[in-house]
Structures are given as C-alpha cells and as structure tokens.
C-alpha cells in the first residue's frame, strides 16, 4: 500500500482500512504466538501500513496536504555573481562595526560581573542540622 494511494481516499475509507489493518495485525500476532505464522515479516508490513494510514489522517487533521507539497515548484537558489576581492573584504576598511560590537561585548560583561558580585554578597540559605540517629547495639 502506497501513501499516494491513501491520500486520494476519503476519511471514512481510511478509517475502515485502519480498522482492518489493526485486526490483521492482531491476527498475525496471535498466529505468531501459537506458532502458525510462516512469514513473520508480514507483521512489520502491516505495522508500516498502519503508520502510513495514520500519517495521512494526521496530515488531514493538521491541514497539511502532501499532494500540494509535491506539485508545488521548489525554490532554486541562485548563486551570486563572482567579483574581485577588495580591501574591504579583508577587513581593512570596514573596521568600525567590529569596534562597536567589541564595545557592546565589554559593556555586557561588566553588567554580568556586577550580577555575579551581587549574587556572591547575597546570604546563602542555611541547612538544617541533621538529626543524629541512635545506633542499635548488636
């Protein structure tokens, strides 16, 4: 059973297929427990079918349509045209934004240092003393 086949079905048909697949899985498990199942890979196939049906039902519940996603054209990334390297690319001309970022980082670290110092000064809660337990004589 393929997902594309399931997506064209109505919800009630999907519900019916889900019910029959679950019943088939129950019967396969029973046969396996009794020892009458010759091909145990059928269990995995039915489990996958159940997962596919539930996926389609959840897609519809969430409003995700797999058919629309498959038919929409994909966006293609366009590479920028190559150009010659200049001094600005090496960081010689455009140093001002980097200096501003360093100044902000230093200012941010000062406030962090102040917060750490304030946390160190705050009194720590004390633990209650443990009660001594009496040792039994053996």
Biotite code that builds the C-alpha atoms (Angstrom):
import biotite.structure as struc

atoms = struc.array([
    struc.Atom([0.000, 0.000, 0.000], chain_id="A", res_id=1, res_name="UNK", atom_name="CA", element="C"),
    struc.Atom([1.494, 3.350, -1.040], chain_id="A", res_id=2, res_name="UNK", atom_name="CA", element="C"),
    struc.Atom([0.931, 6.746, 0.545], chain_id="A", res_id=3, res_name="UNK", atom_name="CA", element="C"),
    struc.Atom([-0.192, 8.245, -2.757], chain_id="A", res_id=4, res_name="UNK", atom_name="CA", element="C"),
    struc.Atom([-2.980, 5.659, -2.944], chain_id="A", res_id=5, res_name="UNK", atom_name="CA", element="C"),
    struc.Atom([-4.066, 6.513, 0.593], chain_id="A", res_id=6, res_name="UNK", atom_name="CA", element="C"),
    struc.Atom([-4.127, 10.266, 0.037], chain_id="A", res_id=7, res_name="UNK", atom_name="CA", element="C"),
    struc.Atom([-6.848, 10.006, -2.606], chain_id="A", res_id=8, res_name="UNK", atom_name="CA", element="C"),
    struc.Atom([-9.179, 8.059, -0.292], chain_id="A", res_id=9, res_name="UNK", atom_name="CA", element="C"),
    struc.Atom([-11.892, 9.619, 1.859], chain_id="A", res_id=10, res_name="UNK", atom_name="CA", element="C"),
    struc.Atom([-11.606, 9.717, 5.648], chain_id="A", res_id=11, res_name="UNK", atom_name="CA", element="C"),
    struc.Atom([-14.221, 7.033, 6.214], chain_id="A", res_id=12, res_name="UNK", atom_name="CA", element="C"),
    struc.Atom([-12.429, 4.723, 3.770], chain_id="A", res_id=13, res_name="UNK", atom_name="CA", element="C"),
    struc.Atom([-9.148, 5.394, 5.582], chain_id="A", res_id=14, res_name="UNK", atom_name="CA", element="C"),
    struc.Atom([-10.828, 4.627, 8.888], chain_id="A", res_id=15, res_name="UNK", atom_name="CA", element="C"),
    struc.Atom([-12.087, 1.325, 7.507], chain_id="A", res_id=16, res_name="UNK", atom_name="CA", element="C"),
    struc.Atom([-8.660, 0.397, 6.188], chain_id="A", res_id=17, res_name="UNK", atom_name="CA", element="C"),
    struc.Atom([-7.112, 1.313, 9.533], chain_id="A", res_id=18, res_name="UNK", atom_name="CA", element="C"),
    struc.Atom([-9.585, -0.907, 11.347], chain_id="A", res_id=19, res_name="UNK", atom_name="CA", element="C"),
    struc.Atom([-8.946, -3.863, 9.032], chain_id="A", res_id=20, res_name="UNK", atom_name="CA", element="C"),
    struc.Atom([-5.177, -3.393, 9.255], chain_id="A", res_id=21, res_name="UNK", atom_name="CA", element="C"),
    struc.Atom([-5.314, -3.388, 13.046], chain_id="A", res_id=22, res_name="UNK", atom_name="CA", element="C"),
    struc.Atom([-7.452, -6.515, 13.002], chain_id="A", res_id=23, res_name="UNK", atom_name="CA", element="C"),
    struc.Atom([-4.984, -8.177, 10.614], chain_id="A", res_id=24, res_name="UNK", atom_name="CA", element="C"),
    struc.Atom([-2.097, -7.225, 12.904], chain_id="A", res_id=25, res_name="UNK", atom_name="CA", element="C"),
    struc.Atom([-3.950, -8.772, 15.843], chain_id="A", res_id=26, res_name="UNK", atom_name="CA", element="C"),
    struc.Atom([-4.471, -11.998, 13.923], chain_id="A", res_id=27, res_name="UNK", atom_name="CA", element="C"),
    struc.Atom([-0.845, -12.125, 12.772], chain_id="A", res_id=28, res_name="UNK", atom_name="CA", element="C"),
    struc.Atom([0.386, -11.645, 16.323], chain_id="A", res_id=29, res_name="UNK", atom_name="CA", element="C"),
    struc.Atom([-1.910, -14.407, 17.504], chain_id="A", res_id=30, res_name="UNK", atom_name="CA", element="C"),
    struc.Atom([-0.676, -16.765, 14.788], chain_id="A", res_id=31, res_name="UNK", atom_name="CA", element="C"),
    struc.Atom([2.908, -15.890, 15.669], chain_id="A", res_id=32, res_name="UNK", atom_name="CA", element="C"),
    struc.Atom([2.315, -16.658, 19.355], chain_id="A", res_id=33, res_name="UNK", atom_name="CA", element="C"),
    struc.Atom([0.735, -20.002, 18.517], chain_id="A", res_id=34, res_name="UNK", atom_name="CA", element="C"),
    struc.Atom([3.456, -20.852, 16.006], chain_id="A", res_id=35, res_name="UNK", atom_name="CA", element="C"),
    struc.Atom([1.305, -20.961, 12.866], chain_id="A", res_id=36, res_name="UNK", atom_name="CA", element="C"),
    struc.Atom([2.855, -17.872, 11.183], chain_id="A", res_id=37, res_name="UNK", atom_name="CA", element="C"),
    struc.Atom([5.299, -18.873, 8.454], chain_id="A", res_id=38, res_name="UNK", atom_name="CA", element="C"),
    struc.Atom([6.428, -15.417, 7.335], chain_id="A", res_id=39, res_name="UNK", atom_name="CA", element="C"),
    struc.Atom([6.984, -13.109, 10.297], chain_id="A", res_id=40, res_name="UNK", atom_name="CA", element="C"),
    struc.Atom([7.845, -10.146, 8.050], chain_id="A", res_id=41, res_name="UNK", atom_name="CA", element="C"),
    struc.Atom([4.090, -9.750, 7.414], chain_id="A", res_id=42, res_name="UNK", atom_name="CA", element="C"),
    struc.Atom([3.792, -8.225, 10.903], chain_id="A", res_id=43, res_name="UNK", atom_name="CA", element="C"),
    struc.Atom([6.233, -5.456, 10.014], chain_id="A", res_id=44, res_name="UNK", atom_name="CA", element="C"),
    struc.Atom([4.450, -4.773, 6.716], chain_id="A", res_id=45, res_name="UNK", atom_name="CA", element="C"),
    struc.Atom([1.082, -4.400, 8.422], chain_id="A", res_id=46, res_name="UNK", atom_name="CA", element="C"),
    struc.Atom([2.602, -2.141, 11.077], chain_id="A", res_id=47, res_name="UNK", atom_name="CA", element="C"),
    struc.Atom([4.028, 0.083, 8.332], chain_id="A", res_id=48, res_name="UNK", atom_name="CA", element="C"),
    struc.Atom([0.638, 0.185, 6.595], chain_id="A", res_id=49, res_name="UNK", atom_name="CA", element="C"),
    struc.Atom([-0.995, 1.300, 9.860], chain_id="A", res_id=50, res_name="UNK", atom_name="CA", element="C"),
    struc.Atom([1.631, 4.010, 10.255], chain_id="A", res_id=51, res_name="UNK", atom_name="CA", element="C"),
    struc.Atom([1.029, 5.238, 6.698], chain_id="A", res_id=52, res_name="UNK", atom_name="CA", element="C"),
    struc.Atom([-2.730, 5.429, 7.219], chain_id="A", res_id=53, res_name="UNK", atom_name="CA", element="C"),
    struc.Atom([-2.311, 7.268, 10.499], chain_id="A", res_id=54, res_name="UNK", atom_name="CA", element="C"),
    struc.Atom([0.143, 9.684, 8.854], chain_id="A", res_id=55, res_name="UNK", atom_name="CA", element="C"),
    struc.Atom([-2.369, 10.585, 6.149], chain_id="A", res_id=56, res_name="UNK", atom_name="CA", element="C"),
    struc.Atom([-5.122, 11.047, 8.745], chain_id="A", res_id=57, res_name="UNK", atom_name="CA", element="C"),
    struc.Atom([-2.874, 13.289, 10.860], chain_id="A", res_id=58, res_name="UNK", atom_name="CA", element="C"),
    struc.Atom([-1.877, 15.325, 7.801], chain_id="A", res_id=59, res_name="UNK", atom_name="CA", element="C"),
    struc.Atom([-5.530, 16.000, 7.083], chain_id="A", res_id=60, res_name="UNK", atom_name="CA", element="C"),
    struc.Atom([-6.239, 16.865, 10.709], chain_id="A", res_id=61, res_name="UNK", atom_name="CA", element="C"),
    struc.Atom([-3.385, 19.371, 10.767], chain_id="A", res_id=62, res_name="UNK", atom_name="CA", element="C"),
    struc.Atom([-4.263, 20.785, 7.355], chain_id="A", res_id=63, res_name="UNK", atom_name="CA", element="C"),
    struc.Atom([-1.091, 19.527, 5.690], chain_id="A", res_id=64, res_name="UNK", atom_name="CA", element="C"),
    struc.Atom([-1.653, 18.276, 2.187], chain_id="A", res_id=65, res_name="UNK", atom_name="CA", element="C"),
    struc.Atom([1.044, 16.029, 0.771], chain_id="A", res_id=66, res_name="UNK", atom_name="CA", element="C"),
    struc.Atom([-0.336, 16.348, -2.757], chain_id="A", res_id=67, res_name="UNK", atom_name="CA", element="C"),
    struc.Atom([0.002, 20.136, -2.821], chain_id="A", res_id=68, res_name="UNK", atom_name="CA", element="C"),
    struc.Atom([3.542, 19.968, -1.478], chain_id="A", res_id=69, res_name="UNK", atom_name="CA", element="C"),
    struc.Atom([4.552, 17.524, -4.197], chain_id="A", res_id=70, res_name="UNK", atom_name="CA", element="C"),
    struc.Atom([3.093, 19.615, -7.040], chain_id="A", res_id=71, res_name="UNK", atom_name="CA", element="C"),
    struc.Atom([4.443, 22.996, -5.894], chain_id="A", res_id=72, res_name="UNK", atom_name="CA", element="C"),
    struc.Atom([7.655, 24.046, -7.648], chain_id="A", res_id=73, res_name="UNK", atom_name="CA", element="C"),
    struc.Atom([10.740, 24.008, -5.497], chain_id="A", res_id=74, res_name="UNK", atom_name="CA", element="C"),
    struc.Atom([12.676, 27.216, -4.923], chain_id="A", res_id=75, res_name="UNK", atom_name="CA", element="C"),
    struc.Atom([16.065, 27.169, -6.589], chain_id="A", res_id=76, res_name="UNK", atom_name="CA", element="C"),
    struc.Atom([18.983, 29.013, -5.026], chain_id="A", res_id=77, res_name="UNK", atom_name="CA", element="C"),
    struc.Atom([20.734, 31.349, -7.421], chain_id="A", res_id=78, res_name="UNK", atom_name="CA", element="C"),
    struc.Atom([24.447, 31.894, -6.893], chain_id="A", res_id=79, res_name="UNK", atom_name="CA", element="C"),
    struc.Atom([25.645, 35.476, -6.641], chain_id="A", res_id=80, res_name="UNK", atom_name="CA", element="C"),
    struc.Atom([27.969, 36.588, -9.436], chain_id="A", res_id=81, res_name="UNK", atom_name="CA", element="C"),
    struc.Atom([31.679, 36.335, -8.617], chain_id="A", res_id=82, res_name="UNK", atom_name="CA", element="C"),
    struc.Atom([33.581, 39.555, -8.068], chain_id="A", res_id=83, res_name="UNK", atom_name="CA", element="C"),
    struc.Atom([37.148, 40.544, -7.352], chain_id="A", res_id=84, res_name="UNK", atom_name="CA", element="C"),
    struc.Atom([38.314, 40.743, -3.742], chain_id="A", res_id=85, res_name="UNK", atom_name="CA", element="C"),
    struc.Atom([38.892, 44.212, -2.390], chain_id="A", res_id=86, res_name="UNK", atom_name="CA", element="C"),
    struc.Atom([40.496, 45.625, 0.738], chain_id="A", res_id=87, res_name="UNK", atom_name="CA", element="C"),
    struc.Atom([37.029, 45.788, 2.363], chain_id="A", res_id=88, res_name="UNK", atom_name="CA", element="C"),
    struc.Atom([36.739, 42.023, 2.060], chain_id="A", res_id=89, res_name="UNK", atom_name="CA", element="C"),
    struc.Atom([39.938, 41.636, 4.072], chain_id="A", res_id=90, res_name="UNK", atom_name="CA", element="C"),
    struc.Atom([38.657, 43.868, 6.921], chain_id="A", res_id=91, res_name="UNK", atom_name="CA", element="C"),
    struc.Atom([40.906, 46.879, 6.358], chain_id="A", res_id=92, res_name="UNK", atom_name="CA", element="C"),
    struc.Atom([38.283, 49.498, 5.539], chain_id="A", res_id=93, res_name="UNK", atom_name="CA", element="C"),
    struc.Atom([35.194, 48.336, 7.431], chain_id="A", res_id=94, res_name="UNK", atom_name="CA", element="C"),
    struc.Atom([36.600, 48.142, 10.994], chain_id="A", res_id=95, res_name="UNK", atom_name="CA", element="C"),
    struc.Atom([34.046, 50.441, 12.677], chain_id="A", res_id=96, res_name="UNK", atom_name="CA", element="C"),
    struc.Atom([31.205, 47.870, 13.064], chain_id="A", res_id=97, res_name="UNK", atom_name="CA", element="C"),
    struc.Atom([33.641, 45.397, 14.610], chain_id="A", res_id=98, res_name="UNK", atom_name="CA", element="C"),
    struc.Atom([34.809, 48.009, 17.144], chain_id="A", res_id=99, res_name="UNK", atom_name="CA", element="C"),
    struc.Atom([31.197, 48.765, 18.094], chain_id="A", res_id=100, res_name="UNK", atom_name="CA", element="C"),
    struc.Atom([30.471, 45.069, 18.597], chain_id="A", res_id=101, res_name="UNK", atom_name="CA", element="C"),
    struc.Atom([33.549, 44.756, 20.867], chain_id="A", res_id=102, res_name="UNK", atom_name="CA", element="C"),
    struc.Atom([32.421, 47.753, 22.942], chain_id="A", res_id=103, res_name="UNK", atom_name="CA", element="C"),
    struc.Atom([28.976, 46.210, 23.411], chain_id="A", res_id=104, res_name="UNK", atom_name="CA", element="C"),
    struc.Atom([30.526, 42.907, 24.456], chain_id="A", res_id=105, res_name="UNK", atom_name="CA", element="C"),
    struc.Atom([32.696, 44.645, 27.065], chain_id="A", res_id=106, res_name="UNK", atom_name="CA", element="C"),
    struc.Atom([29.717, 46.607, 28.405], chain_id="A", res_id=107, res_name="UNK", atom_name="CA", element="C"),
    struc.Atom([27.698, 43.403, 28.606], chain_id="A", res_id=108, res_name="UNK", atom_name="CA", element="C"),
    struc.Atom([30.450, 41.654, 30.560], chain_id="A", res_id=109, res_name="UNK", atom_name="CA", element="C"),
    struc.Atom([30.548, 44.478, 33.130], chain_id="A", res_id=110, res_name="UNK", atom_name="CA", element="C"),
    struc.Atom([26.881, 44.003, 33.885], chain_id="A", res_id=111, res_name="UNK", atom_name="CA", element="C"),
    struc.Atom([27.451, 40.273, 34.188], chain_id="A", res_id=112, res_name="UNK", atom_name="CA", element="C"),
    struc.Atom([30.313, 40.895, 36.618], chain_id="A", res_id=113, res_name="UNK", atom_name="CA", element="C"),
    struc.Atom([28.060, 43.123, 38.692], chain_id="A", res_id=114, res_name="UNK", atom_name="CA", element="C"),
    struc.Atom([25.387, 40.443, 38.783], chain_id="A", res_id=115, res_name="UNK", atom_name="CA", element="C"),
    struc.Atom([27.896, 37.822, 39.879], chain_id="A", res_id=116, res_name="UNK", atom_name="CA", element="C"),
    struc.Atom([29.225, 40.076, 42.633], chain_id="A", res_id=117, res_name="UNK", atom_name="CA", element="C"),
    struc.Atom([25.696, 40.811, 43.866], chain_id="A", res_id=118, res_name="UNK", atom_name="CA", element="C"),
    struc.Atom([24.920, 37.098, 43.919], chain_id="A", res_id=119, res_name="UNK", atom_name="CA", element="C"),
    struc.Atom([28.054, 36.416, 45.977], chain_id="A", res_id=120, res_name="UNK", atom_name="CA", element="C"),
    struc.Atom([27.045, 39.052, 48.547], chain_id="A", res_id=121, res_name="UNK", atom_name="CA", element="C"),
    struc.Atom([23.540, 37.632, 48.993], chain_id="A", res_id=122, res_name="UNK", atom_name="CA", element="C"),
    struc.Atom([23.198, 35.424, 52.071], chain_id="A", res_id=123, res_name="UNK", atom_name="CA", element="C"),
    struc.Atom([23.012, 31.740, 51.329], chain_id="A", res_id=124, res_name="UNK", atom_name="CA", element="C"),
    struc.Atom([20.250, 29.723, 52.934], chain_id="A", res_id=125, res_name="UNK", atom_name="CA", element="C"),
    struc.Atom([21.455, 27.585, 55.795], chain_id="A", res_id=126, res_name="UNK", atom_name="CA", element="C"),
    struc.Atom([20.808, 23.908, 56.003], chain_id="A", res_id=127, res_name="UNK", atom_name="CA", element="C"),
    struc.Atom([19.014, 22.488, 58.956], chain_id="A", res_id=128, res_name="UNK", atom_name="CA", element="C"),
    struc.Atom([21.262, 20.321, 61.106], chain_id="A", res_id=129, res_name="UNK", atom_name="CA", element="C"),
    struc.Atom([20.818, 16.620, 60.656], chain_id="A", res_id=130, res_name="UNK", atom_name="CA", element="C"),
    struc.Atom([19.384, 14.666, 63.485], chain_id="A", res_id=131, res_name="UNK", atom_name="CA", element="C"),
    struc.Atom([21.644, 12.086, 64.958], chain_id="A", res_id=132, res_name="UNK", atom_name="CA", element="C"),
    struc.Atom([20.271, 8.598, 64.796], chain_id="A", res_id=133, res_name="UNK", atom_name="CA", element="C"),
    struc.Atom([20.758, 6.196, 67.614], chain_id="A", res_id=134, res_name="UNK", atom_name="CA", element="C"),
    struc.Atom([22.839, 3.201, 66.789], chain_id="A", res_id=135, res_name="UNK", atom_name="CA", element="C"),
    struc.Atom([21.469, -0.095, 67.936], chain_id="A", res_id=136, res_name="UNK", atom_name="CA", element="C"),
    struc.Atom([23.812, -2.366, 69.818], chain_id="A", res_id=137, res_name="UNK", atom_name="CA", element="C"),
    struc.Atom([24.159, -5.712, 68.193], chain_id="A", res_id=138, res_name="UNK", atom_name="CA", element="C"),
])
